[in-house]
Amino acid sequence: MTPRATVLSVRGLSVRFLMPGGRRIAAVTDAHFDVAAGDCLALIGESGCGKSVLASALLGLLPANARTAGEARLGDLDLLAADERTLARTVRGRLVGLIPQSPAAHLTPVRTVRSHLQETVAALTDTRGRAALRAAAEAAAERAAFPAGHLDRHPHELSGGLAQRAATALALVGDAPLLLADEPTTGLDRDLVDHTVDELRRHVDTGRRSLLVITHDLAAARRIADRVAVMYAGRIVELTDAQAFFGTPGPRHPYSRGLLQALPGRAFTAIPGMPPALGDLPRGCAFAPRCDRATDACTVLPQPVDGTACHHPHLPEDLRA
């Protein structure tokens, strides 16, 4: 099989927030991953682990007190080094389509979905003229399975599922090669979660787009992902094939296994303890205080080996899905 071209290549991405008094918050540390054409990478982990900060860094949407390091290459363009003009005119919408958290909150409340779509079409394409813009907006809605009969509704008149589809339609307008979906299933019931991820997967399966989906919903990740990256306390601690992660042989990192075992369909056992504060991380493995496999070796920061950053990973002979 011919390897698929890499769309996004992230190397050593780190984000620090400078706080009053000289304090630094290590929100993301040394992230490495690729997203290939026609593939979906799911970035998973508990709330507050740095997933959404990473997404904001890729789009240049961090606050002024943020400092980034590393590279995030989309083709020949390093997103971390790009200036605001390049990000606004070249990247957002055209190279990266964002599907944000709580999409209804990102829509202007006094404008209809049709108005949002027509404005986005006018900004991101060469379409001109009232009739052409109207037709293009309706075509964009159809691509995201947004019903034409709801185009003249305002955001507050939309259900969670329809707001999600409206956000997806807006993200698809510019034919961006990379879709970035940040917690796209938050607040949706299980049927709508399944429908939402299936719709996103459909746009990836055309082979024209790649998808980076950020989520704490493991069931959604299992349904949509080709590969899984697990983040803990700002670091990616495991990067592996989704089928192996959710099935056999299962994840190798103790934290990853703990996430799966917390699911109702598994052991339904919570991971003991709490994640560390990102402003007060230990020198060694941040998960060690919560890990039943920890030893003195864990006082040294583990480096990734075969996609897993752990001194005591679960080995194939003792892994059970």
C-alpha positions as CSV (number, residue, x, y, z in Angstrom):
1,M,0.0,0.0,0.0
2,T,1.3,3.4,-0.9
3,P,2.0,5.6,2.2
4,R,-0.4,8.5,2.4
5,A,1.1,12.0,2.2
6,T,1.5,13.8,5.5
7,V,-0.7,16.9,5.8
8,L,0.3,18.1,9.2
9,S,3.6,17.4,10.9
10,V,4.1,18.5,14.5
11,R,7.5,18.4,16.1
12,G,8.4,19.5,19.6
13,L,5.3,21.8,20.0
14,S,5.3,23.4,23.4
15,V,3.2,26.1,24.9
16,R,4.0,28.1,28.1
17,F,1.8,30.8,29.6
18,L,3.6,33.6,31.4
19,M,1.8,34.5,34.6
20,P,2.2,37.4,37.1
21,G,5.2,37.0,39.3
22,G,7.2,35.2,36.7
23,R,5.3,31.9,37.1
24,R,5.0,29.7,34.0
25,I,2.3,27.2,33.1
26,A,3.5,24.3,31.0
27,A,0.2,23.7,29.0
28,V,1.8,21.6,26.2
29,T,5.2,20.0,26.2
30,D,7.2,18.6,23.3
31,A,4.3,17.2,21.3
32,H,5.2,15.1,18.2
33,F,2.7,13.7,15.8
34,D,1.6,13.6,12.1
35,V,-1.7,13.6,10.4
36,A,-1.9,11.9,7.0
37,A,-4.2,12.6,4.1
38,G,-7.5,10.8,4.5
39,D,-6.8,9.9,8.1
40,C,-8.2,10.9,11.5
41,L,-6.1,11.3,14.6
42,A,-7.9,11.5,17.9
43,L,-6.2,13.5,20.7
44,I,-7.7,12.2,23.9
45,G,-7.2,12.9,27.6
46,E,-8.9,14.3,30.7
47,S,-10.2,17.9,30.7
48,G,-7.4,20.4,31.4
49,C,-4.6,18.2,30.0
50,G,-3.7,20.7,27.2
51,K,-5.6,19.4,24.2
52,S,-7.5,22.6,23.3
53,V,-4.4,24.7,24.0
54,L,-2.6,22.6,21.4
55,A,-5.4,23.2,18.9
56,S,-5.3,27.0,19.6
57,A,-1.6,27.0,19.0
58,L,-2.0,25.5,15.6
59,L,-4.4,28.3,14.6
60,G,-2.6,31.2,16.3
61,L,-5.5,31.7,18.7
62,L,-3.5,31.8,21.9
63,P,-3.6,34.8,24.3
64,A,-0.8,37.3,24.4
65,N,0.9,35.8,27.4
66,A,1.5,32.5,25.5
67,R,4.9,31.4,24.2
68,T,5.3,28.6,21.7
69,A,8.2,26.5,20.6
70,G,8.8,23.7,18.0
71,E,7.3,23.3,14.6
72,A,3.8,22.5,13.1
73,R,4.2,22.2,9.4
74,L,1.2,22.2,7.0
75,G,3.0,21.6,3.7
76,D,5.8,24.2,3.5
77,L,4.2,26.5,6.1
78,D,5.2,26.5,9.8
79,L,2.0,27.4,11.6
80,L,3.8,28.4,14.8
81,A,6.1,30.8,12.9
82,A,3.4,32.4,10.7
83,D,2.3,35.9,11.4
84,E,-1.3,37.0,12.1
85,R,-1.8,38.2,8.5
86,T,-0.8,34.8,7.1
87,L,-2.9,32.9,9.6
88,A,-6.0,35.1,8.9
89,R,-5.7,35.2,5.1
90,T,-4.1,31.8,4.3
91,V,-4.6,29.4,7.1
92,R,-7.9,29.8,9.0
93,G,-10.7,28.4,6.8
94,R,-8.6,27.8,3.8
95,L,-5.9,25.4,5.0
96,V,-7.5,24.5,8.4
97,G,-11.2,24.3,9.0
98,L,-12.1,24.7,12.7
99,I,-15.2,23.0,14.2
100,P,-15.2,24.7,17.7
101,Q,-16.4,23.6,21.1
102,S,-20.0,24.8,21.8
103,P,-20.6,25.8,18.1
104,A,-23.8,27.8,18.9
105,A,-21.7,30.1,21.1
106,H,-19.5,30.8,18.2
107,L,-22.3,31.9,15.9
108,T,-23.5,35.5,15.9
109,P,-26.9,35.3,17.7
110,V,-28.6,38.0,15.5
111,R,-27.7,36.3,12.2
112,T,-29.2,33.3,10.5
113,V,-27.3,30.2,9.5
114,R,-27.7,31.2,5.8
115,S,-26.2,34.6,6.5
116,H,-23.2,33.0,8.2
117,L,-22.7,30.6,5.3
118,Q,-23.0,33.3,2.6
119,E,-20.5,35.6,4.4
120,T,-18.0,32.7,4.8
121,V,-18.4,31.7,1.1
122,A,-17.8,35.3,0.1
123,A,-14.7,35.5,2.2
124,L,-13.1,32.1,1.3
125,T,-14.1,31.6,-2.3
126,D,-14.4,33.6,-5.6
127,T,-18.2,33.3,-5.6
128,R,-19.9,36.7,-6.2
129,G,-23.5,37.8,-6.7
130,R,-26.5,37.3,-4.5
131,A,-27.9,34.3,-6.4
132,A,-24.5,32.6,-6.6
133,L,-23.8,33.1,-2.9
134,R,-27.2,31.8,-2.0
135,A,-26.7,28.7,-4.0
136,A,-23.2,28.1,-2.6
137,A,-24.4,28.5,0.9
138,E,-27.1,25.9,0.3
139,A,-24.6,23.5,-1.3
140,A,-22.3,24.0,1.8
141,A,-25.2,23.2,4.1
142,E,-26.0,20.1,2.1
143,R,-22.4,18.8,2.4
144,A,-22.8,18.9,6.2
145,A,-26.3,17.4,6.1
146,F,-27.7,20.6,7.5
147,P,-31.4,20.8,6.4
148,A,-32.3,23.5,4.0
149,G,-35.5,24.3,5.9
150,H,-33.5,25.5,8.9
151,L,-31.1,27.8,7.0
152,D,-33.1,30.9,7.9
153,R,-33.1,30.1,11.6
154,H,-31.0,31.9,14.2
155,P,-28.5,30.0,16.5
156,H,-30.8,30.0,19.5
157,E,-33.4,28.2,17.4
158,L,-31.1,25.2,16.6
159,S,-30.7,22.0,18.6
160,G,-27.2,21.0,19.6
161,G,-27.0,18.6,16.7
162,L,-28.0,21.2,14.2
163,A,-25.6,23.8,15.6
164,Q,-22.9,21.2,15.2
165,R,-23.8,20.6,11.6
166,A,-23.9,24.4,10.9
167,A,-20.3,24.7,12.3
168,T,-19.3,21.7,10.2
169,A,-20.8,23.4,7.1
170,L,-18.8,26.6,7.8
171,A,-15.6,24.6,8.3
172,L,-16.1,22.9,4.9
173,V,-16.6,26.0,2.8
174,G,-12.9,26.7,2.1
175,D,-12.1,23.1,1.1
176,A,-9.4,23.0,3.8
177,P,-7.2,19.9,3.6
178,L,-7.2,19.7,7.4
179,L,-10.3,19.8,9.7
180,L,-9.7,20.5,13.4
181,A,-12.7,19.5,15.5
182,D,-12.3,20.6,19.2
183,E,-14.6,18.6,21.4
184,P,-17.3,18.3,18.7
185,T,-19.6,16.1,20.7
186,T,-19.8,18.1,24.0
187,G,-23.3,18.4,25.3
188,L,-24.8,16.0,22.7
189,D,-26.8,12.8,23.6
190,R,-25.4,9.5,22.5
191,D,-27.4,9.2,19.2
192,L,-26.3,12.7,18.2
193,V,-22.7,11.9,19.2
194,D,-22.7,8.9,16.8
195,H,-24.3,10.9,14.0
196,T,-21.8,13.8,14.4
197,V,-18.7,11.6,14.3
198,D,-20.1,9.6,11.4
199,E,-20.6,12.8,9.5
200,L,-17.1,14.0,10.2
201,R,-15.7,10.6,9.2
202,R,-17.6,10.7,5.9
203,H,-15.7,13.9,5.0
204,V,-12.4,12.3,5.8
205,D,-13.2,9.1,3.9
206,T,-13.3,11.0,0.6
207,G,-9.5,11.1,0.9
208,R,-9.5,14.9,0.3
209,R,-9.3,15.9,4.0
210,S,-7.6,14.9,7.2
211,L,-9.1,15.3,10.6
212,L,-7.6,16.1,14.0
213,V,-10.3,15.5,16.6
214,I,-9.8,16.6,20.2
215,T,-12.1,14.8,22.6
216,H,-12.4,13.3,26.0
217,D,-15.2,11.0,24.7
218,L,-13.5,7.6,24.2
219,A,-16.5,6.1,22.5
220,A,-16.5,8.8,19.9
221,A,-12.8,8.4,19.4
222,R,-13.2,4.7,18.9
223,R,-15.9,5.3,16.3
224,I,-13.9,7.8,14.2
225,A,-10.2,7.5,14.7
226,D,-7.5,5.8,12.7
227,R,-4.9,6.6,15.3
228,V,-5.0,7.8,18.9
229,A,-2.7,10.2,20.8
230,V,-3.2,10.2,24.6
231,M,-2.3,13.4,26.4
232,Y,-1.6,13.7,30.1
233,A,-0.4,16.8,31.9
234,G,0.5,18.5,28.7
235,R,2.5,15.6,27.2
236,I,1.5,13.0,24.6
237,V,2.3,9.8,26.5
238,E,1.1,7.3,23.9
239,L,0.6,7.4,20.1
240,T,-0.7,4.3,18.5
241,D,-3.2,2.6,16.0
242,A,-6.8,3.0,17.1
243,Q,-7.8,-0.5,16.4
244,A,-5.0,-1.9,18.6
245,F,-5.7,0.8,21.3
246,F,-9.4,-0.1,21.7
247,G,-9.1,-3.7,20.9
248,T,-6.1,-6.1,21.0
249,P,-3.5,-5.8,22.3
250,G,-4.8,-2.6,24.0
251,P,-2.8,0.5,25.1
252,R,0.7,0.1,26.7
253,H,0.7,3.2,28.9
254,P,-0.8,2.7,32.4
255,Y,-2.7,6.0,32.1
256,S,-4.2,5.0,28.7
257,R,-5.3,1.7,30.2
258,G,-6.8,3.5,33.2
259,L,-8.9,5.7,30.8
260,L,-10.3,2.6,29.1
261,Q,-10.9,0.7,32.4
262,A,-13.0,3.7,33.6
263,L,-15.6,3.2,30.9
264,P,-18.9,1.7,31.9
265,G,-18.5,-1.1,29.4
266,R,-15.2,-2.1,31.0
267,A,-14.2,-2.2,34.7
268,F,-16.0,1.1,35.4
269,T,-13.1,1.9,37.8
270,A,-11.8,5.5,38.1
271,I,-8.1,6.3,38.1
272,P,-7.2,7.2,41.7
273,G,-6.0,10.7,42.5
274,M,-6.0,13.9,40.4
275,P,-3.8,15.2,37.6
276,P,-1.0,17.6,38.7
277,A,-1.3,21.3,38.2
278,L,0.3,22.4,35.0
279,G,2.2,25.1,36.9
280,D,3.7,22.6,39.3
281,L,4.7,19.5,37.3
282,P,7.1,17.0,38.8
283,R,10.5,16.5,37.2
284,G,9.8,12.9,36.3
285,C,6.7,11.1,35.1
286,A,3.7,13.2,35.9
287,F,1.5,10.2,36.2
288,A,3.7,8.4,38.7
289,P,1.7,9.5,41.8
290,R,-1.4,7.8,40.4
291,C,0.3,4.8,38.9
292,D,0.5,1.3,40.6
293,R,3.5,0.4,38.4
294,A,5.7,3.4,39.5
295,T,9.2,2.9,40.9
296,D,12.2,5.1,41.6
297,A,12.9,5.1,37.9
298,C,9.9,7.2,37.4
299,T,11.6,10.2,39.0
300,V,13.3,10.6,35.6
301,L,11.2,11.9,32.7
302,P,10.5,8.9,30.4
303,Q,11.2,9.4,26.7
304,P,8.8,7.8,24.0
305,V,9.8,4.3,22.8
306,D,7.6,2.8,20.1
307,G,5.1,5.5,20.7
308,T,4.9,5.1,24.5
309,A,6.5,7.4,27.1
310,C,6.7,5.1,30.1
311,H,9.4,3.4,32.1
312,H,7.1,0.4,32.8
313,P,4.8,0.0,29.9
314,H,2.5,-3.0,29.6
315,L,4.1,-5.6,27.4
316,P,2.3,-7.6,24.7
317,E,2.3,-10.7,26.8
318,D,0.4,-9.1,29.7
319,L,-1.9,-6.8,27.7
320,R,-5.6,-7.6,27.7
321,A,-8.1,-5.5,25.9
